[in-house]
Amino acid sequence: MIKFEQVKYDCRHLRADVPCKPSKLHGVDCSECSYYEKFNKKILIIKLGAAGDVIRTTPLLYPLRSEYHYAKIYWLTDFPELLPVNTEINVDVPLKFNLASVLYLQETKFDVVINLDKDKEAIALASKINSYKKFGYTLINGSCYPVNKDAEHKLLTGMFDDYSKKNIKSYPEEIFEICGYSFKKEKYLLDVDKNSDRNWDLCNSNKIVGLNTGCGSRWTSRLWKNEYWIETINKLKEKKFEVVLLGGEQEHENNTYLAEQTECRYFGHFDLKTFVNLVNKCDVVVTQVTMGLHIAIALGKKVVLLNNIFNPNEFELYGSGVIVGPAKECKCYFSPKCTNKEYKCMDYLNPQDVVDSVNKLAG
């Protein structure tokens, strides 16, 4: 029987409130355990949202694990279910952003705090947490302020459109720079929970193309009209691709309509883990700048990115994707709603260009 003084409070796996994973899986305790991993640093990452941004921040775990090999890494987010916990490079303590987590973090001393969000709640919390070293953004005089000089560039891209348009760095390059690292094409990290998979009714002899049709209710300036989706679906089917519609609850009604008009596959909307498994069945994913884009990249899928309002340099596609934009200039840079009264630039994004890009990537 284990004695309390034998409990190893310096082990990465220790939970204290519940059994740790090695104890639960292998029936061991601290008195005699081959899974004991002593940690010597505590690191906190604050990246609350959006979901896609959380996924594309995961490459930062590679240099952190390399520099702080024996660290215990905490991550506060709105989407803890998207964090890698079962991979070799992982997060030890995923935390849901809520009052309980905030109270817990405020009473924990960290060696490093990295806050990559500029929202009020994130910078306020980053300013309150005790840490020997901080990177990213904090709260000063009621406003977001860079903790370190390397965080100035990304702050300026969010403050001034002219500065943002001239940016030549990808998002991973920017966040690596903030933390004092050099980006070396480290990949996204994402767990695939096979227990959330389904027996999808798909023709596996054909290449499968997933069409992620939505872009959220806020960013309507990025919407592509249904007649273009229908034309794209029909042209892809002519080329013998299996077409699957992807989306969440907000896209359900529209995806149902597209499926009825084209007889392509639509299985409905699902929880995140099931959605990841469905995207994983695709060979190519056509998507706008959404969570679906970053899930596809994390899964190593070929990607056709439809982009009109964002700086294309922002996106790291790892050599496995192409960006297709409108033939006519978009005048709504980083604008949630179209502000151009003369025309909508997305009306000038040609379905044939999308089909040709899919065909090239799938070949």
FILUMSE-755233 format. One record per residue (C-alpha): x, y, z; residue in one letter; residue number from 1. Coordinates in steps of 0.001 Angstrom, whole numbers, plus 524288, in hexadecimal, padded with zeros to 5 digits. Layout:
BEGIN
NODE     xx     yy     zz  lummi  rofi
NODE      X      Y      Z      a   NUM
...
END
This chain:
BEGIN
NODE     xx     yy     zz  lummi  rofi
NODE  80000  80000  80000      m     1
NODE  805A3  80D34  7FBF3      i     2
NODE  8088D  81752  8066F      k     3
NODE  805BF  825B7  80454      f     4
NODE  81424  82981  8053D      e     5
NODE  816AB  820D9  7F968      q     6
NODE  80DBC  828E1  7F090      v     7
NODE  8161B  82FA2  7E63B      k     8
NODE  810D0  83D53  7E4F9      y     9
NODE  81B6B  84090  7DB1C      d    10
NODE  8167B  836A8  7D113      c    11
NODE  810B5  83B8A  7C434      r    12
NODE  805E8  8316D  7C504      h    13
NODE  80136  83461  7D2CE      l    14
NODE  7F343  8396E  7D3D7      r    15
NODE  7F11F  83853  7E2B1      a    16
NODE  7E264  83AA1  7E199      d    17
NODE  7E086  82E35  7D98A      v    18
NODE  7E93B  822A8  7D5AC      p    19
NODE  7F3CE  825F2  7CBC9      c    20
NODE  7F3BA  81F6C  7BE6F      k    21
NODE  7FE7C  81549  7C161      p    22
NODE  7F789  81179  7CDE0      s    23
NODE  7EA8F  81005  7C6FD      k    24
NODE  7EFF4  808BA  7BB40      l    25
NODE  7FA6B  8005E  7C1A2      h    26
NODE  7F691  7FF6B  7CFF8      g    27
NODE  80344  80584  7D4FC      v    28
NODE  8055A  80F1C  7E012      d    29
NODE  8102C  818A2  7E39F      c    30
NODE  8172B  80F08  7EC91      s    31
NODE  81B8C  806E9  7E0F2      e    32
NODE  818E4  80CE5  7D38B      c    33
NODE  820AB  80C25  7C6DF      s    34
NODE  8188B  8172E  7C106      y    35
NODE  81D8D  82169  7CA7A      y    36
NODE  821DE  82DCC  7C346      e    37
NODE  82732  83896  7CBB8      k    38
NODE  82411  84655  7C6F4      f    39
NODE  82C4F  85224  7CA2D      n    40
NODE  824A6  85D24  7C3A0      k    41
NODE  81672  86107  7C245      k    42
NODE  8124C  867AF  7B593      i    43
NODE  80503  86DC0  7B2CB      l    44
NODE  7FFF6  870B2  7A524      i    45
NODE  7F41A  87992  7A418      i    46
NODE  7ED9C  8781B  796CE      k    47
NODE  7DF0D  8785D  798D7      l    48
NODE  7D9AE  878AB  78AFF      g    49
NODE  7D5AF  87807  78071      a    50
NODE  7D5CE  86949  77EB2      a    51
NODE  7DDFD  869EE  77253      g    52
NODE  7E7B8  87309  778B9      d    53
NODE  7E940  86983  783F5      v    54
NODE  7ECBA  85E9F  77A6D      i    55
NODE  7F677  866FB  772EE      r    56
NODE  7FD1D  86AD7  77F98      t    57
NODE  80073  85CA7  782F7      t    58
NODE  80D65  85C9C  77B34      p    59
NODE  812B4  86519  7862C      l    60
NODE  812FD  858F4  78EB8      l    61
NODE  81EAC  853A9  78713      y    62
NODE  8289E  85E1A  78AEE      p    63
NODE  822E8  85F18  7989A      l    64
NODE  824CD  85084  79ACB      r    65
NODE  8326A  85185  79507      s    66
NODE  836AB  85CC5  79DBF      e    67
NODE  82F36  858A4  7A9E6      y    68
NODE  8301C  849F1  7A89D      h    69
NODE  82B88  8472D  7B675      y    70
NODE  820F5  8518D  7B70F      a    71
NODE  812B9  84FD9  7BA80      k    72
NODE  80ADB  85736  7B040      i    73
NODE  7FD91  85D17  7B349      y    74
NODE  7F4AD  862E6  7A8C1      w    75
NODE  7E8C3  86B54  7AB49      l    76
NODE  7DEEF  86B98  7A01C      t    77
NODE  7D0AE  86B9F  79C3F      d    78
NODE  7D34F  85EE5  794F7      f    79
NODE  7DAE7  8556F  79DB1      p    80
NODE  7D59B  84A12  795A5      e    81
NODE  7DE1B  84EA7  78A3B      l    82
NODE  7EAE8  84E33  791CA      l    83
NODE  7F477  842FD  78F83      p    84
NODE  7F514  83ABB  79BCE      v    85
NODE  7F79F  82D38  79628      n    86
NODE  802F0  830A4  78D23      t    87
NODE  81174  83010  79048      e    88
NODE  811F0  83EF6  79012      i    89
NODE  80682  8426D  798A5      n    90
NODE  7FFB6  84AF4  7A2A5      v    91
NODE  7FFE2  845DD  7B092      d    92
NODE  7F4B9  84DE8  7B622      v    93
NODE  7EA3C  85293  7AC95      p    94
NODE  7E153  85C53  7B34C      l    95
NODE  7D40E  8617A  7AF37      k    96
NODE  7D325  8703F  7B068      f    97
NODE  7C9AB  87235  7BBA7      n    98
NODE  7C981  877AA  7C96C      l    99
NODE  7CEA1  86B21  7CF7F      a   100
NODE  7DA99  86B05  7C69C      s   101
NODE  7DD45  8797C  7C8AA      v   102
NODE  7DCF4  877E9  7D788      l   103
NODE  7E5F4  86C29  7D683      y   104
NODE  7EFD4  87301  7CDB5      l   105
NODE  7F03D  87F40  7D601      q   106
NODE  7F4D5  876FB  7E179      e   107
NODE  7FF54  86FBA  7D9B7      t   108
NODE  80D21  874AC  7D7CD      k   109
NODE  8125B  872D4  7CA04      f   110
NODE  81FDC  873A3  7C433      d   111
NODE  81AFF  87806  7B6D9      v   112
NODE  80E0C  87DFC  7B2A0      v   113
NODE  80B26  87FB8  7A429      i   114
NODE  7FEEB  88782  7A0DE      n   115
NODE  7FC52  8883A  79242      l   116
NODE  7EEBD  88E43  79359      d   117
NODE  7EC1A  89CC9  79348      k   118
NODE  7DE49  89C0A  7989E      d   119
NODE  7DB3F  8A30F  7A54A      k   120
NODE  7D915  896DD  7AD81      e   121
NODE  7E5C3  89099  7A8CD      a   122
NODE  7EE83  89C63  7AAFE      i   123
NODE  7E852  89F0F  7B83C      a   124
NODE  7EAEB  8912E  7BC9A      l   125
NODE  7F8C5  89140  7B728      a   126
NODE  7FBB3  89D69  7BF25      s   127
NODE  7F6E6  896E3  7CBA5      k   128
NODE  7FDB9  889BC  7CAE1      i   129
NODE  80AA1  88849  7D1F1      n   130
NODE  815D2  88454  7C905      s   131
NODE  82485  8862B  7C84B      y   132
NODE  823B9  8889D  7B99D      k   133
NODE  818CC  88D14  7B098      k   134
NODE  81701  88DEF  7A1DB      f   135
NODE  80C49  893C0  7998D      g   136
NODE  80236  89D36  79EA2      y   137
NODE  7FDEC  8A303  7AB7A      t   138
NODE  7F558  8AE0C  7B08E      l   139
NODE  7FAF3  8BB92  7B2E9      i   140
NODE  7F28F  8C78A  7B59D      n   141
NODE  7E666  8C0A0  7B09E      g   142
NODE  7EC2F  8BC96  7A382      s   143
NODE  7F333  8B12D  79D48      c   144
NODE  801E8  8B2CF  79E10      y   145
NODE  80D4B  8AA3C  79991      p   146
NODE  814DF  8A3D1  7A48D      v   147
NODE  82105  8A278  79C20      n   148
NODE  82609  8A9B3  7902B      k   149
NODE  8243C  89E02  7872A      d   150
NODE  8158F  89ED7  789B8      a   151
NODE  81498  8AC92  78403      e   152
NODE  81399  8A839  775BD      h   153
NODE  8077B  89FD2  77788      k   154
NODE  800F2  8AA3E  77FBF      l   155
NODE  802FC  8B440  774E8      l   156
NODE  7FD24  8AB24  76A9E      t   157
NODE  7F09A  8AAF7  7727D      g   158
NODE  7F078  8B9B1  774A6      m   159
NODE  7F2F2  8BEDE  766EA      f   160
NODE  7EE1A  8B913  75A08      d   161
NODE  7F8FB  8BF55  75203      d   162
NODE  8032F  8B8FE  75AB7      y   163
NODE  7FBEA  8AC02  75A37      s   164
NODE  7FB3E  8AC0C  74B50      k   165
NODE  80A10  8AD35  74A81      k   166
NODE  80C6C  8A1D5  753AE      n   167
NODE  8141E  896AE  74D70      i   168
NODE  81452  88DA7  75944      k   169
NODE  80B54  8820F  75B7E      s   170
NODE  803EE  88090  7683A      y   171
NODE  80D12  875C8  76D2D      p   172
NODE  818DB  87E55  769FE      e   173
NODE  812F0  88978  771C9      e   174
NODE  80FD6  881B2  77E02      i   175
NODE  81D05  87AD7  77DB7      f   176
NODE  8239D  8881E  77CC0      e   177
NODE  81BCA  88D1F  78868      i   178
NODE  82150  88200  79096      c   179
NODE  82F47  88397  78BB4      g   180
NODE  82F48  8780B  78242      y   181
NODE  83180  87649  773C7      s   182
NODE  826A9  86F34  76C6F      f   183
NODE  82BCB  86327  76559      k   184
NODE  81F29  85E13  75F65      k   185
NODE  81B04  85701  76BCB      e   186
NODE  80DCF  85091  7692E      k   187
NODE  800C3  85266  76FCE      y   188
NODE  7FD7C  848AB  77A91      l   189
NODE  7EFEE  842C6  77BAA      l   190
NODE  7EACB  8366F  7821A      d   191
NODE  7E20A  82D98  779F9      v   192
NODE  7D8D4  82676  78324      d   193
NODE  7D57E  819D4  77BFD      k   194
NODE  7CAB4  8175C  785ED      n   195
NODE  7C383  822D9  77FC7      s   196
NODE  7C481  81D43  77207      d   197
NODE  7B8D3  817FA  76A93      r   198
NODE  7B647  80E9F  75F7F      n   199
NODE  7B4F0  8194A  75558      w   200
NODE  7AE0D  814F7  748F7      d   201
NODE  7B8BB  81912  73F80      l   202
NODE  7BDFA  81391  732E4      c   203
NODE  7CC25  81180  736B6      n   204
NODE  7D006  80DE5  728DC      s   205
NODE  7CE4A  81C28  724EC      n   206
NODE  7D5D0  827FA  729B4      k   207
NODE  7CDA3  82EBB  73419      i   208
NODE  7CC40  83D84  733D8      v   209
NODE  7C6C5  8446A  73FC0      g   210
NODE  7C03C  8518B  73D7D      l   211
NODE  7C016  859AD  749D6      n   212
NODE  7B59F  86334  74580      t   213
NODE  7B422  86C9B  750F4      g   214
NODE  7BBDD  8778F  75702      c   215
NODE  7B3F4  87ACE  76321      g   216
NODE  7A947  884CA  7650B      s   217
NODE  7B2C0  88FD9  767E6      r   218
NODE  7BB3E  88F7C  75BAA      w   219
NODE  7B0D8  89045  75104      t   220
NODE  7BA36  897A3  74804      s   221
NODE  7C075  88A60  7451C      r   222
NODE  7B413  8834A  74107      l   223
NODE  7B3CB  87CA8  733B3      w   224
NODE  7A663  87BFC  72D89      k   225
NODE  79F2B  86F25  72C63      n   226
NODE  79EE2  86EF7  71D9F      e   227
NODE  7ADC7  86E98  71DCC      y   228
NODE  7ADF5  86378  727AE      w   229
NODE  7A43B  85C0A  71F53      i   230
NODE  7AC40  85E3E  712FF      e   231
NODE  7B893  859D1  71A27      t   232
NODE  7B206  84D90  71F6D      i   233
NODE  7ACBB  849A0  71225      n   234
NODE  7B9C0  84BBF  70B5D      k   235
NODE  7C0CC  843C6  715C9      l   236
NODE  7B6F9  838CA  71474      k   237
NODE  7B91C  838DF  705BF      e   238
NODE  7C765  8363E  7089B      k   239
NODE  7C371  82A98  71117      k   240
NODE  7C6BF  830BD  71E22      f   241
NODE  7BE90  82CEF  729EC      e   242
NODE  7B9AE  839E4  72F7F      v   243
NODE  7B688  83B7A  73DF1      v   244
NODE  7B0E1  847D6  743E0      l   245
NODE  7B701  84C42  750AF      l   246
NODE  7B23F  85603  75AB1      g   247
NODE  7AC73  85898  767EC      g   248
NODE  79EE9  85B99  76CEB      e   249
NODE  79EDB  868F4  76650      q   250
NODE  7A121  86293  7590A      e   251
NODE  79752  85780  75ACB      h   252
NODE  78BD0  85D84  753C0      e   253
NODE  793FA  86238  74856      n   254
NODE  79BA7  85589  7473C      n   255
NODE  78EE0  84DF1  74723      t   256
NODE  78A59  85674  73BC7      y   257
NODE  79722  85490  73447      l   258
NODE  79654  845D6  7362D      a   259
NODE  7885A  845A2  73134      e   260
NODE  78C23  84D6D  72527      q   261
NODE  7981A  84559  721A1      t   262
NODE  7964C  837F9  727FB      e   263
NODE  7A3AC  838E4  72E47      c   264
NODE  7A636  8334E  73BCC      r   265
NODE  7A274  83AB2  7481D      y   266
NODE  7A259  83399  75524      f   267
NODE  79E3A  83EF0  75DE0      g   268
NODE  7A59D  8467A  7684D      h   269
NODE  7ACF2  84061  773AA      f   270
NODE  7B4DD  842DC  77FDF      d   271
NODE  7C2FB  846E5  77D80      l   272
NODE  7C928  8397E  77F3C      k   273
NODE  7BFC5  83325  775AF      t   274
NODE  7C19F  83E5D  76C20      f   275
NODE  7D05B  83C38  76CA0      v   276
NODE  7CE5B  82DFC  768F3      n   277
NODE  7C5BC  831B7  75D65      l   278
NODE  7CFAC  83B8C  7584E      v   279
NODE  7D9F0  830F2  759D1      n   280
NODE  7D2AE  828D6  74F8F      k   281
NODE  7D4C7  83361  74546      c   282
NODE  7E00D  83402  73BB5      d   283
NODE  7DE04  84256  73861      v   284
NODE  7D6BD  84CB8  7401E      v   285
NODE  7D15E  85929  739FC      v   286
NODE  7CF46  86333  74488      t   287
NODE  7CF4E  87154  7485A      q   288
NODE  7D6A5  8767D  7542D      v   289
NODE  7CFD9  86EB5  75EC9      t   290
NODE  7D287  8645A  768F4      m   291
NODE  7D0CB  85A5D  75E07      g   292
NODE  7DCA1  85FF2  7570E      l   293
NODE  7E583  85DCB  762AE      h   294
NODE  7E012  8504A  76591      i   295
NODE  7E2F9  84C7D  75779      a   296
NODE  7F0DE  851CD  75861      i   297
NODE  7F30D  84AC1  7654D      a   298
NODE  7EEA9  83E03  75F12      l   299
NODE  7F802  83FD1  753A9      g   300
NODE  7ED45  84159  7497C      k   301
NODE  7EE9D  8483C  73C82      k   302
NODE  7E7FB  85565  73DC7      v   303
NODE  7E1BD  85F0C  7346A      v   304
NODE  7E035  86B93  73C33      l   305
NODE  7D643  87593  7377D      l   306
NODE  7DB4A  882A4  73C4E      n   307
NODE  7D709  8906F  73984      n   308
NODE  7D886  89939  74574      i   309
NODE  7E4D7  89467  74C49      f   310
NODE  7F343  8960D  74952      n   311
NODE  7F6DE  88942  7426E      p   312
NODE  80459  88989  748BD      n   313
NODE  7FDA7  88690  755AA      e   314
NODE  7FAE4  8786C  7520E      f   315
NODE  80496  86D32  75321      e   316
NODE  7FFE8  86226  74A52      l   317
NODE  80C6E  85A24  74B79      y   318
NODE  80D87  85863  73CC5      g   319
NODE  800D6  8509E  73C36      s   320
NODE  7F73D  85AF2  737FD      g   321
NODE  7F3E0  8664A  72F24      v   322
NODE  7ED01  87323  7318B      i   323
NODE  7E277  8770E  727D4      v   324
NODE  7DDA9  88508  72806      g   325
NODE  7D431  88D96  72067      p   326
NODE  7D85D  892E0  7132D      a   327
NODE  7D390  8A039  71742      k   328
NODE  7D988  8A7EE  72279      e   329
NODE  7D38E  8A633  72FD9      c   330
NODE  7D17B  8B358  73680      k   331
NODE  7CCEA  8ADC4  74374      c   332
NODE  7D9F2  8AA65  749C9      y   333
NODE  7D7A8  8A3EA  756FB      f   334
NODE  7C970  8A86B  756C0      s   335
NODE  7BEF7  89F2F  75BF2      p   336
NODE  7B4D8  8A4B9  7528D      k   337
NODE  7B691  8A90C  7447D      c   338
NODE  7B820  8B7D8  743DC      t   339
NODE  7B9A3  8B90C  73517      n   340
NODE  7AD1A  8BE4F  72EE9      k   341
NODE  7B201  8BC0C  7210F      e   342
NODE  7B3A6  8AD45  7216D      y   343
NODE  7B634  8A193  72A33      k   344
NODE  7C3C2  89C55  727AD      c   345
NODE  7BFC2  88E40  72AC9      m   346
NODE  7B6FC  88EBD  71EC4      d   347
NODE  7C3B9  88F34  7170C      y   348
NODE  7C96C  882DD  71CE7      l   349
NODE  7C79E  8794D  711B9      n   350
NODE  7C2AE  86B7A  714C2      p   351
NODE  7CAF1  86617  709A1      q   352
NODE  7D743  86B29  71066      d   353
NODE  7D350  86393  71C8D      v   354
NODE  7D09E  8572A  714D3      v   355
NODE  7DD9F  85851  70D9B      d   356
NODE  7E4C6  85A19  71A90      s   357
NODE  7DE37  84E18  72069      v   358
NODE  7E186  8460D  71460      n   359
NODE  7EFBA  84A37  714E2      k   360
NODE  7F13D  84759  72365      l   361
NODE  7EA30  83A54  72297      a   362
NODE  7F23E  835C0  71705      g   363
END
